């Protein structure tokens, strides 16, 4: 695998993850809420597909986040506090307010929203909203840096135990707090086991891809048939295999430029997609729900088969278009911290290169 390939697979994986996040939200918050009135289980099949990919989406995202945060954890607090912590908390707060305002225009849309100052305060503090990934990145980085002298094995065991307890329903975790608890272990794994993650990516072959796909399918079948996912540690094992499978898929896709290049492009600009797509989806849902319900039986049936994919592409395109429009009107402060005063530097000194400090933050531009 070339150096370029080693860089490309991570962007491909991030692009694939953000597409799967959008698809999941389209399925659960729009598609399954529409009045299809079908005699065939098309909607149920899409719902099942979304659930089958659930163990991979966010665990893979957070594993990549940890992978790219490794060098920053070793830097002084003053060098990483702004790009790694303050930036994400700022973006979370700004977009939480925007979501709260825009989602009020679609009251029937089934998603977390604050409807009172008290609920907004909860979302800003202990029970994050649908934007919880931003909140988690800041929190995880603070924990990883503060505990960087603790042996990684102890951190991974503790975070794995937290995942197991929450997955088994043994700890109260309302709203998106469950995801916050469960995914810490994957961020820490990407951070502390990055050498093994990269080694796995560099050693992926067609045979290993098939092997991890088979292992994932078998575990999914067992968990689905027996409800073993409620047993402590089973969900963690399933997601670990899913992450290995997701990395293997991304590595192999690098050899298919027609697929890899668009995904990699998305992987380099996932921040605007992540923060914009939910209000876009909510407003689209309000516009299309009644017209679809009023269609004839044959038209609804024909539309139902490919609707989630088509709507995902539309939401993706509109989110990127909104991002470009906001940048055009100089609203870049919605996607990054406003520029502060630049400290003076000696004459002839090269400009400070902040790229290295912000690589993690600018690549989901989040991981």
Wavefront OBJ file of the C-alpha trace (Angstrom):
o trace
v 0.000 0.000 0.000
v 1.403 3.411 -1.007
v 1.581 6.440 1.301
v -1.259 8.031 -0.659
v -3.382 4.903 -0.169
v -2.699 4.964 3.558
v -4.076 8.504 3.706
v -6.915 7.898 1.271
v -8.552 4.972 3.056
v -9.223 7.078 6.154
v -10.981 9.760 4.100
v -12.947 7.053 2.284
v -13.977 5.564 5.631
v -15.069 8.964 6.959
v -17.034 9.657 3.795
v -18.732 6.289 4.047
v -19.559 6.893 7.711
v -21.209 10.249 7.099
v -23.290 8.769 4.266
v -24.410 5.973 6.592
v -25.271 8.509 9.312
v -27.456 10.395 6.837
v -29.044 7.194 5.582
v -29.870 6.116 9.143
v -31.501 9.442 9.924
v -33.424 9.374 6.643
v -34.718 5.879 7.396
v -35.654 6.353 11.047
v -36.747 9.981 11.139
v -38.422 10.282 7.740
v -38.958 7.058 5.786
v -40.418 4.942 8.591
v -42.622 7.846 9.694
v -44.351 8.206 6.315
v -47.742 6.671 5.569
v -46.762 4.098 2.950
v -49.685 1.672 3.476
v -47.902 -1.144 1.646
v -48.753 -4.841 1.562
v -45.072 -5.789 1.166
v -42.463 -5.191 3.926
v -40.305 -2.746 1.968
v -40.127 -0.212 4.798
v -39.228 -2.950 7.280
v -36.383 -4.101 5.045
v -34.884 -0.607 4.977
v -35.239 -0.375 8.743
v -33.447 -3.695 9.174
v -30.627 -2.570 6.879
v -30.106 0.544 8.980
v -29.977 -1.501 12.166
v -27.472 -3.958 10.703
v -25.030 -1.103 10.094
v -25.616 0.502 13.494
v -22.656 -1.251 15.216
v -20.213 0.212 12.669
v -21.167 3.826 11.963
v -20.204 5.777 15.070
v -17.608 3.314 16.450
v -15.655 3.600 13.188
v -16.021 7.383 13.195
v -14.653 7.625 16.731
v -11.843 5.154 16.046
v -10.686 7.431 13.219
v -11.065 10.461 15.494
v -8.754 8.887 18.046
v -6.322 7.842 15.336
v -5.876 11.439 14.180
v -5.830 12.913 17.696
v -2.837 10.892 18.881
v -0.110 13.473 18.267
v -2.172 16.362 19.634
v -2.688 14.624 22.985
v 1.056 14.906 23.610
v 1.186 18.681 23.022
v 0.798 21.331 25.741
v -2.741 22.356 26.713
v -2.209 25.877 25.375
v -1.354 24.509 21.927
v -4.417 22.289 21.577
v -7.045 23.842 23.822
v -8.425 26.155 21.152
v -8.440 23.869 18.053
v -9.307 20.655 19.864
v -11.590 21.613 22.734
v -12.887 25.164 22.509
v -13.616 24.827 18.795
v -15.835 21.783 19.163
v -17.687 23.166 22.169
v -18.226 26.437 20.314
v -19.558 24.632 17.231
v -21.781 22.446 19.391
v -23.313 25.441 21.179
v -23.804 27.509 18.007
v -25.425 24.714 16.034
v -27.521 23.575 18.991
v -29.142 27.008 19.018
v -29.622 26.884 15.244
v -31.146 23.403 15.387
v -33.442 24.407 18.238
v -34.785 27.317 16.191
v -35.126 25.471 12.876
v -36.569 22.246 14.276
v -39.339 24.287 15.874
v -40.601 24.790 12.299
v -41.154 21.022 11.981
v -42.777 20.037 15.300
v -43.838 16.607 14.024
v -40.309 15.571 13.068
v -39.175 12.804 15.455
v -35.852 13.969 16.843
v -34.408 15.376 20.063
v -35.167 19.050 20.474
v -35.236 21.528 23.335
v -38.656 23.066 23.918
v -37.812 24.994 27.073
v -34.808 26.782 28.588
v -34.352 23.894 31.003
v -34.183 21.319 28.232
v -31.746 23.519 26.316
v -29.530 23.711 29.398
v -29.595 19.905 29.681
v -28.560 19.561 26.043
v -25.737 22.034 26.566
v -24.413 20.087 29.545
v -25.185 16.472 30.420
v -27.567 15.116 27.769
v -26.318 16.270 24.360
v -28.549 16.669 21.320
v -28.253 15.086 17.877
v -25.035 17.083 17.562
v -23.501 14.962 20.290
v -20.522 13.923 18.153
v -19.103 17.457 18.482
v -19.659 17.405 22.223
v -18.059 13.970 22.498
v -14.926 14.955 20.583
v -14.213 17.793 23.001
v -14.955 15.657 26.080
v -12.975 12.635 24.853
v -9.961 14.766 24.024
v -9.972 16.362 27.479
v -10.178 12.929 29.111
v -7.479 11.433 26.886
v -5.099 14.302 27.524
v -5.764 14.538 31.254
v -5.225 10.764 31.603
v -2.360 10.427 29.133
v 0.006 9.156 31.854
v -2.377 6.342 32.829
v -1.515 3.020 31.205
v -3.558 2.602 28.004
v -4.641 -0.899 29.021
v -6.336 0.475 32.144
v -8.092 3.183 30.147
v -9.316 0.735 27.523
v -10.557 -1.739 30.127
v -12.412 0.989 32.014
v -13.935 2.449 28.834
v -14.818 -1.044 27.606
v -16.544 -1.787 30.911
v -18.523 1.440 30.594
v -19.587 0.411 27.084
v -20.631 -3.035 28.325
v -22.639 -1.681 31.242
v -24.499 0.873 29.120
v -25.117 -1.571 26.261
v -26.619 -4.031 28.734
v -28.968 -1.355 30.049
v -27.436 -1.426 33.514
v -26.776 2.326 33.614
v -29.358 5.024 33.034
v -28.369 6.871 29.844
v -31.215 8.992 28.460
v -31.126 10.504 24.992
v -27.735 10.588 23.323
v -25.906 10.129 26.610
v -25.734 6.403 25.838
v -23.729 7.037 22.673
v -21.467 9.346 24.635
v -20.692 6.568 27.128
v -20.418 3.742 24.610
v -18.052 5.310 22.098
v -15.290 6.490 24.418
v -13.624 3.101 24.119
v -13.388 3.421 20.338
v -11.842 6.892 20.518
v -9.274 5.584 23.019
v -8.651 2.515 20.854
v -7.900 4.697 17.833
v -5.643 6.833 20.014
v -3.668 4.165 21.855
v -3.870 1.289 19.374
v -3.219 3.389 16.273
v -0.181 1.308 15.363
v -2.330 -1.817 15.208
v -5.127 -0.026 13.351
v -2.679 1.147 10.700
v -1.073 -2.266 10.561
v -4.472 -3.842 9.941
v -5.224 -1.298 7.215
v -1.868 -1.950 5.587
v -2.371 -5.719 5.636
v -5.925 -5.870 4.266
v -6.390 -8.286 1.392
v -9.441 -9.605 -0.378
v -9.322 -12.695 1.788
v -9.190 -10.660 5.005
v -12.074 -8.535 3.805
v -14.168 -11.635 3.224
v -13.110 -13.025 6.600
v -14.143 -9.924 8.552
v -17.370 -9.647 6.542
v -18.193 -13.238 7.421
v -17.362 -12.722 11.096
v -19.545 -9.605 11.190
v -22.436 -11.370 9.453
v -22.238 -14.383 11.775
v -22.144 -12.226 14.906
v -25.049 -10.132 13.631
v -27.062 -13.267 12.955
v -26.382 -14.629 16.436
v -27.188 -11.329 18.158
v -30.361 -10.874 16.119
v -31.593 -14.421 16.675
v -30.815 -14.618 20.391
v -30.983 -11.003 21.594
v -27.478 -11.569 22.957
v -26.666 -7.917 22.357
v -28.042 -7.153 25.818
v -25.337 -9.286 27.423
v -22.379 -7.243 28.730
v -19.537 -7.106 26.216
v -21.375 -8.587 23.227
v -22.190 -5.232 21.648
v -18.597 -4.125 22.164
v -17.297 -7.263 20.425
v -19.730 -6.798 17.556
v -18.690 -3.163 17.053
v -14.993 -4.052 17.220
v -15.472 -6.563 14.394
v -17.586 -3.995 12.534
v -14.782 -1.419 12.788
v -12.267 -3.910 11.399
v -14.699 -4.683 8.583
v -15.304 -0.991 7.849
v -11.576 -0.291 7.632
v -11.094 -3.270 5.325
v -13.873 -2.057 3.031
v -12.384 1.452 2.902
v -8.920 0.115 2.098
v -10.205 -2.056 -0.733
v -12.358 0.757 -2.124
v -9.241 2.851 -2.635
v -8.587 0.615 -5.647
v -11.945 1.664 -7.134
v -11.422 5.390 -7.838
v -14.934 5.939 -9.191
v -16.271 5.098 -5.718
v -13.335 6.043 -3.510
v -12.780 9.563 -4.798
v -16.332 10.847 -4.137
v -16.335 9.223 -0.701
v -12.915 10.676 0.119
v -14.136 14.116 -0.970
v -17.061 13.781 1.436
v -14.694 12.567 4.135
v -12.775 15.835 3.874
v -15.858 18.005 4.382
v -18.106 16.120 6.735
v -18.470 18.897 9.311
v -20.939 20.954 7.236
v -22.851 17.810 6.296
v -23.084 16.736 9.914
v -24.307 20.037 11.330
v -26.631 21.032 8.464
v -28.356 17.817 7.417
v -30.842 17.430 10.289
v -32.736 20.719 9.794
v -32.702 20.085 6.039
v -34.196 16.633 6.549
v -36.773 17.949 9.028
v -38.014 20.627 6.635
v -38.098 18.179 3.716
v -40.088 15.744 5.845
v -42.679 18.430 6.512
v -42.952 19.142 2.777
v -43.202 15.567 1.489
v -45.153 13.651 4.149
v -48.631 14.628 3.001
v -47.995 14.430 -0.776
v -46.613 10.888 -0.413
v -49.587 9.817 1.699
v -51.906 11.084 -1.043
v -50.259 9.095 -3.833
v -51.944 6.099 -5.395
v -51.036 2.596 -4.246
v -48.843 1.754 -7.240
v -47.006 5.085 -7.091
v -46.263 4.687 -3.381
v -45.005 1.144 -3.934
v -42.715 2.219 -6.754
v -41.388 5.142 -4.718
v -40.830 3.132 -1.530
v -38.075 0.886 -2.885
v -35.432 3.529 -3.582
v -36.764 6.445 -1.563
v -34.245 6.329 1.347
v -31.274 6.323 -1.017
v -32.694 9.122 -3.178
v -33.551 11.281 -0.188
v -30.111 10.697 1.334
v -28.476 11.971 -1.861
v -30.814 14.989 -1.898
v -30.142 15.869 1.747
v -26.411 15.484 1.149
v -26.491 17.780 -1.894
v -28.635 20.392 -0.147
v -26.408 20.371 2.933
v -23.325 21.045 0.833
v -25.180 23.729 -1.114
v -26.235 25.457 2.112
v -22.626 25.290 3.294
v -21.379 26.960 0.116
v -24.058 29.645 0.397
v -23.144 30.388 4.000
v -19.481 30.708 3.107
v -20.429 33.000 0.223
v -22.129 35.402 2.655
v -19.095 35.254 4.964
v -20.675 33.077 7.608
v -17.565 30.963 8.036
v -17.836 31.550 11.793
v -20.560 28.881 11.726
v -17.938 26.250 10.879
v -14.888 27.407 12.801
v -13.896 29.600 15.685
v -13.802 33.285 14.754
v -10.233 34.332 14.135
v -8.628 35.858 17.181
v -5.841 38.386 17.298
v -2.668 36.998 15.738
v 0.300 37.318 18.021
v 3.223 39.289 16.664
v 6.232 37.349 15.518
v 9.836 38.309 14.795
v 10.472 39.914 11.430
v 11.259 37.306 8.820
v 9.801 34.453 10.864
v 7.542 32.134 8.862
v 3.809 32.320 9.547
v 2.554 29.909 12.158
v 1.302 26.751 10.475
v -1.900 25.821 12.294
v -2.657 23.012 9.890
v -0.876 20.430 12.000
v -2.772 21.494 15.104
v -6.156 21.446 13.438
v -5.863 18.387 11.264
v -8.096 16.351 13.562
v -10.724 19.036 13.784
v -10.804 19.991 10.141
v -11.178 16.548 8.749
v -14.780 15.684 9.806
v -13.829 18.167 9.134
v -14.290 16.474 12.497
v -11.653 13.795 12.939
l 1 2 3 4 5 6 7 8 9 10 11 12 13 14 15 16 17 18 19 20 21 22 23 24 25 26 27 28 29 30 31 32 33 34 35 36 37 38 39 40 41 42 43 44 45 46 47 48 49 50 51 52 53 54 55 56 57 58 59 60 61 62 63 64 65 66 67 68 69 70 71 72 73 74 75 76 77 78 79 80 81 82 83 84 85 86 87 88 89 90 91 92 93 94 95 96 97 98 99 100 101 102 103 104 105 106 107 108 109 110 111 112 113 114 115 116 117 118 119 120 121 122 123 124 125 126 127 128 129 130 131 132 133 134 135 136 137 138 139 140 141 142 143 144 145 146 147 148 149 150 151 152 153 154 155 156 157 158 159 160 161 162 163 164 165 166 167 168 169 170 171 172 173 174 175 176 177 178 179 180 181 182 183 184 185 186 187 188 189 190 191 192 193 194 195 196 197 198 199 200 201 202 203 204 205 206 207 208 209 210 211 212 213 214 215 216 217 218 219 220 221 222 223 224 225 226 227 228 229 230 231 232 233 234 235 236 237 238 239 240 241 242 243 244 245 246 247 248 249 250 251 252 253 254 255 256 257 258 259 260 261 262 263 264 265 266 267 268 269 270 271 272 273 274 275 276 277 278 279 280 281 282 283 284 285 286 287 288 289 290 291 292 293 294 295 296 297 298 299 300 301 302 303 304 305 306 307 308 309 310 311 312 313 314 315 316 317 318 319 320 321 322 323 324 325 326 327 328 329 330 331 332 333 334 335 336 337 338 339 340 341 342 343 344 345 346 347 348 349 350 351 352 353 354 355 356 357 358 359 360 361 362 363 364 365 366 367
